[in-house]
Amino acid sequence: MSDALIVIALLLTGLTATAAALTRDPGRQAAVLALLGLCLAVLFTVLQAPDVALSQLGVGSAVTPLLILLTVRRVRREERSDDRPDRTE
């Protein structure tokens, strides 16, 4: 039974990693990366590494996607402000 769980977790991780690599929009990619972090946490739990799974859950599923979303938001805001004409007269 445990071998089947390992294979399922590996396949799920491989599928989400492929989806993350093929996603073009950074906002959607952050969501897929959060899902990938969750799949990796499940894989580590199945492989009996709960401490690594907890670290992955915190960093890979929460912090990294949040930083990506904040960066995308800031870049888009700066792009919009660059499009405005200067009001210096």
Backbone as JSON, one array per atom type, in Angstrom:
{
  "sequence": "MSDALIVIALLLTGLTATAAALTRDPGRQAAVLALLGLCLAVLFTVLQAPDVALSQLGVGSAVTPLLILLTVRRVRREERSDDRPDRTE",
  "N": [[0.82, -1.2, 0.0], [1.96, 1.26, 0.75], [3.82, 1.68, -1.25], [2.19, 2.2, -3.43], [1.05, 4.63, -2.64], [3.31, 6.26, -2.67], [3.96, 6.22, -5.4], [1.64, 7.43, -6.46], [1.83, 9.97, -5.22], [4.25, 10.86, -6.33], [3.58, 10.96, -9.08], [1.55, 12.89, -9.02], [3.0, 15.08, -8.11], [4.8, 15.35, -10.23], [3.03, 16.01, -12.31], [1.95, 18.47, -11.42], [4.29, 19.97, -11.31], [4.99, 20.04, -14.0], [2.79, 21.46, -14.97], [3.25, 23.9, -13.68], [5.59, 24.69, -14.94], [4.68, 25.08, -17.52], [2.85, 27.1, -17.37], [2.12, 30.39, -18.27], [1.29, 32.96, -17.39], [2.24, 35.03, -14.74], [0.73, 35.42, -12.37], [-1.09, 33.28, -12.32], [0.79, 31.3, -12.33], [1.92, 31.53, -9.8], [-0.17, 30.55, -8.23], [-0.24, 27.91, -9.13], [2.29, 27.13, -8.34], [1.94, 27.21, -5.58], [0.2, 25.06, -5.3], [1.92, 23.07, -6.2], [3.82, 23.15, -4.13], [2.22, 22.18, -2.08], [1.73, 19.57, -3.01], [4.33, 18.57, -2.95], [4.76, 18.66, -0.21], [2.95, 16.71, 0.62], [4.13, 14.51, -0.63], [6.59, 14.38, 0.75], [5.59, 13.78, 3.27], [4.49, 11.26, 2.83], [6.82, 9.93, 2.3], [7.83, 9.77, 4.8], [9.04, 12.02, 6.04], [8.37, 14.22, 7.98], [9.26, 16.69, 9.07], [10.57, 17.99, 6.97], [8.39, 18.15, 5.28], [6.73, 19.94, 6.65], [8.3, 22.25, 6.53], [8.35, 22.63, 3.76], [5.65, 23.03, 3.32], [5.24, 25.49, 4.6], [7.11, 27.27, 3.36], [7.16, 26.64, 0.54], [4.45, 26.51, -0.15], [3.26, 28.78, 0.82], [4.92, 31.17, 1.4], [6.67, 31.61, -0.85], [4.85, 31.7, -3.18], [3.39, 33.96, -2.31], [5.33, 35.99, -2.27], [5.92, 36.07, -5.01], [3.43, 36.92, -6.06], [3.25, 39.46, -4.86], [5.44, 40.71, -6.04], [4.74, 40.65, -8.77], [2.48, 42.27, -8.66], [3.63, 44.72, -7.92], [5.35, 45.24, -10.09], [3.5, 45.44, -12.18], [2.1, 47.69, -11.3], [4.09, 49.63, -11.45], [4.54, 49.61, -14.19], [2.14, 50.67, -15.08], [2.32, 53.24, -14.0], [4.45, 54.22, -15.43], [3.35, 54.57, -17.92], [1.84, 56.84, -17.75], [1.63, 60.28, -18.64], [4.11, 62.81, -17.91], [3.56, 65.4, -15.56], [4.89, 67.76, -15.43], [5.3, 71.16, -15.76]],
  "CA": [[0.0, 0.0, 0.0], [2.78, 2.47, 0.82], [4.43, 1.88, -2.57], [1.17, 2.82, -4.28], [0.95, 6.03, -2.22], [4.51, 6.95, -3.15], [3.82, 6.39, -6.85], [0.61, 8.45, -6.69], [2.37, 11.27, -4.83], [5.25, 11.23, -7.33], [2.88, 11.34, -10.31], [0.87, 14.16, -8.77], [4.04, 16.11, -8.06], [5.29, 15.54, -11.6], [2.01, 16.71, -13.09], [1.87, 19.88, -11.01], [5.54, 20.63, -11.72], [4.86, 20.3, -15.44], [1.82, 22.55, -15.13], [3.91, 25.14, -13.26], [6.56, 25.07, -15.97], [4.0, 25.46, -18.75], [1.98, 28.25, -17.13], [2.8, 31.59, -18.76], [0.91, 34.12, -16.61], [2.87, 34.94, -13.42], [-0.27, 35.29, -11.32], [-1.54, 31.88, -12.31], [1.94, 30.46, -12.0], [2.05, 31.55, -8.35], [-1.17, 29.63, -7.7], [0.19, 26.54, -9.45], [3.44, 26.85, -7.47], [1.4, 26.89, -4.26], [-0.29, 23.69, -5.4], [3.11, 22.22, -6.27], [4.35, 23.07, -2.78], [1.35, 21.28, -1.32], [1.99, 18.2, -3.48], [5.63, 18.16, -2.42], [4.59, 18.4, 1.23], [2.31, 15.39, 0.72], [5.15, 13.51, -1.0], [7.52, 14.24, 1.87], [4.89, 13.1, 4.35], [4.4, 9.84, 2.45], [8.18, 9.39, 2.43], [8.13, 9.8, 6.23], [9.9, 13.15, 6.39], [7.4, 15.25, 8.36], [9.89, 18.0, 9.29], [10.76, 18.57, 5.64], [7.06, 18.44, 4.76], [6.26, 21.18, 7.28], [9.06, 23.36, 5.94], [7.85, 22.8, 2.39], [4.31, 23.59, 3.42], [5.33, 26.9, 4.93], [7.87, 28.06, 2.39], [6.78, 26.37, -0.84], [3.02, 26.69, -0.41], [2.76, 30.07, 1.29], [5.81, 32.32, 1.31], [7.15, 31.83, -2.22], [3.8, 32.26, -4.04], [3.05, 35.29, -1.86], [6.36, 36.91, -2.77], [5.74, 36.2, -6.46], [2.26, 37.76, -6.29], [3.58, 40.84, -4.49], [6.35, 41.24, -7.05], [3.96, 40.88, -9.99], [1.64, 43.44, -8.41], [4.45, 45.92, -7.94], [5.82, 45.46, -11.46], [2.36, 45.94, -12.97], [1.81, 49.05, -10.86], [5.13, 50.51, -12.0], [4.31, 49.71, -15.63], [1.04, 51.6, -15.27], [2.76, 54.59, -13.7], [5.35, 54.65, -16.51], [2.54, 54.92, -19.08], [1.23, 58.15, -17.56], [2.5, 61.4, -19.04], [4.61, 63.65, -16.83], [2.79, 66.63, -15.39], [5.79, 68.89, -15.16], [5.04, 72.25, -16.7]],
  "C": [[0.86, 1.26, 0.0], [3.48, 2.74, -0.51], [3.45, 2.57, -3.52], [1.01, 4.29, -3.93], [2.14, 6.85, -2.71], [4.41, 7.21, -4.65], [2.78, 7.46, -7.17], [1.12, 9.83, -6.36], [3.42, 11.76, -5.83], [4.59, 11.68, -8.64], [2.18, 12.68, -10.16], [1.86, 15.32, -8.73], [4.59, 16.39, -9.45], [4.31, 16.3, -12.47], [1.92, 18.19, -12.71], [3.14, 20.64, -11.35], [5.52, 20.95, -13.21], [3.89, 21.44, -15.7], [2.43, 23.89, -14.74], [4.89, 25.62, -14.32], [5.88, 25.57, -17.24], [3.07, 26.66, -18.6], [2.73, 29.53, -17.47], [2.51, 32.82, -17.9], [1.49, 34.02, -15.19], [1.88, 34.81, -12.27], [-0.78, 33.87, -11.19], [-0.4, 30.95, -11.93], [2.17, 30.43, -10.49], [1.05, 30.59, -7.7], [-0.77, 28.18, -7.95], [1.4, 26.17, -8.61], [2.99, 26.54, -6.04], [0.87, 25.46, -4.23], [0.87, 22.7, -5.48], [3.75, 22.06, -4.89], [3.53, 22.14, -1.9], [1.59, 19.83, -1.72], [3.34, 17.69, -2.96], [5.55, 17.87, -0.93], [3.93, 17.05, 1.46], [3.32, 14.29, 0.4], [6.14, 13.29, 0.14], [6.87, 13.54, 3.06], [4.79, 11.61, 4.07], [5.77, 9.18, 2.59], [8.71, 9.46, 3.86], [9.19, 10.83, 6.59], [9.01, 14.33, 6.8], [8.01, 16.63, 8.6], [10.14, 18.72, 7.97], [9.42, 18.96, 5.05], [6.51, 19.73, 5.36], [7.01, 22.39, 6.74], [8.58, 23.66, 4.53], [6.47, 23.43, 2.4], [4.35, 25.08, 3.7], [5.98, 27.73, 3.85], [7.33, 27.88, 0.97], [5.32, 26.64, -1.15], [2.52, 28.07, -0.02], [3.68, 31.23, 0.96], [6.22, 32.61, -0.14], [6.04, 32.33, -3.15], [3.38, 33.67, -3.62], [4.06, 36.32, -2.35], [6.24, 37.12, -4.28], [4.55, 37.11, -6.76], [2.53, 39.22, -5.95], [4.5, 41.48, -5.52], [5.61, 41.55, -8.35], [3.09, 42.12, -9.82], [2.45, 44.73, -8.5], [4.94, 46.25, -9.36], [4.68, 46.01, -12.32], [1.99, 47.36, -12.58], [2.83, 50.02, -11.43], [4.97, 50.66, -13.51], [3.18, 50.69, -15.91], [1.47, 53.04, -15.0], [3.73, 55.11, -14.76], [4.57, 55.07, -17.75], [1.9, 56.3, -18.97], [2.18, 59.26, -18.03], [2.92, 62.22, -17.83], [3.8, 64.94, -16.77], [3.68, 67.81, -15.04], [5.57, 69.95, -16.22], [5.95, 73.39, -16.43]]
}
